[in-house]
Amino acid sequence: MIAIAVAFAIACFGLGLLMNLWRIVKGPNSADRILALDTMVINVIALLVLYGIRNGTEMYFEAAMLVAMVGFVSTVAYCRFVLRGDIIE
């Protein structure tokens, strides 16, 4: 039963990734693109955790932590670039 639930969750998060990709391509302004990119990072983290549950290995959980750290830093850097025009002061 858990295998069916994990497969359904993977399909839902995969669909969410496609919707985020559409928002990145067709976003009306930069703020929408930044939010879609941040949500895309969250969906990738969820997919990595689900793959770890499905395969029963801890490697995917460590990869999810790395993606979370890089995703946070990249979102902050992109927001600073949009607001100020430079990243490093």
C-alpha positions in Angstrom: 0.0 0.0 0.0 2.8 2.4 0.8 4.3 1.8 -2.7 1.1 3.0 -4.3 1.0 6.1 -2.1 4.7 6.9 -2.9 4.1 6.4 -6.6 1.1 8.7 -6.5 3.0 11.3 -4.6 5.9 11.1 -7.1 3.4 11.7 -10.0 1.8 14.6 -8.2 5.2 16.3 -7.5 6.3 15.6 -11.0 3.2 17.4 -12.3 3.9 20.2 -9.9 7.4 20.5 -11.4 5.9 20.8 -14.9 3.5 23.5 -13.7 6.4 25.4 -12.2 8.4 25.1 -15.4 5.5 26.6 -17.3 5.3 29.5 -14.8 9.1 30.1 -15.2 8.7 30.2 -19.0 5.5 32.3 -19.1 5.7 34.3 -15.9 4.5 37.9 -16.4 7.3 39.4 -14.2 10.4 38.5 -12.3 8.7 38.0 -9.0 6.5 35.2 -10.4 9.6 33.5 -11.9 11.5 33.7 -8.5 8.5 32.2 -6.7 8.2 29.4 -9.3 11.9 28.7 -9.0 11.7 28.5 -5.2 8.7 26.2 -5.4 10.5 24.1 -8.0 13.3 23.6 -5.5 10.8 22.5 -2.8 9.3 20.0 -5.3 12.7 18.6 -6.1 13.4 18.2 -2.4 10.1 16.3 -2.0 10.9 14.1 -4.9 14.3 13.2 -3.5 12.8 12.3 -0.2 10.1 10.1 -1.9 12.8 8.4 -4.0 14.7 7.7 -0.7 11.6 6.2 0.8 10.9 4.1 -2.3 14.4 2.8 -2.6 15.1 2.5 1.1 18.4 4.3 1.0 19.7 7.3 3.0 21.7 8.8 0.1 18.6 10.6 -1.3 18.0 12.3 2.1 21.5 13.7 2.1 21.0 14.9 -1.4 17.8 16.6 -0.4 19.6 18.5 2.3 22.2 19.7 -0.2 19.5 20.8 -2.6 17.7 22.6 0.2 20.9 24.6 1.1 21.8 25.5 -2.4 18.2 26.3 -3.3 17.9 28.8 -0.3 21.1 30.5 -1.2 20.2 30.8 -4.9 16.8 32.2 -4.2 18.2 34.9 -1.9 20.9 35.7 -4.4 18.4 36.0 -7.3 16.1 38.2 -5.2 19.0 40.5 -4.2 20.0 40.7 -7.9 16.5 41.7 -8.9 16.1 44.2 -6.2 19.6 45.9 -6.1 21.2 44.9 -9.4 24.2 43.2 -7.7 24.6 40.3 -5.4 27.8 41.2 -3.5 28.1 44.6 -1.9 
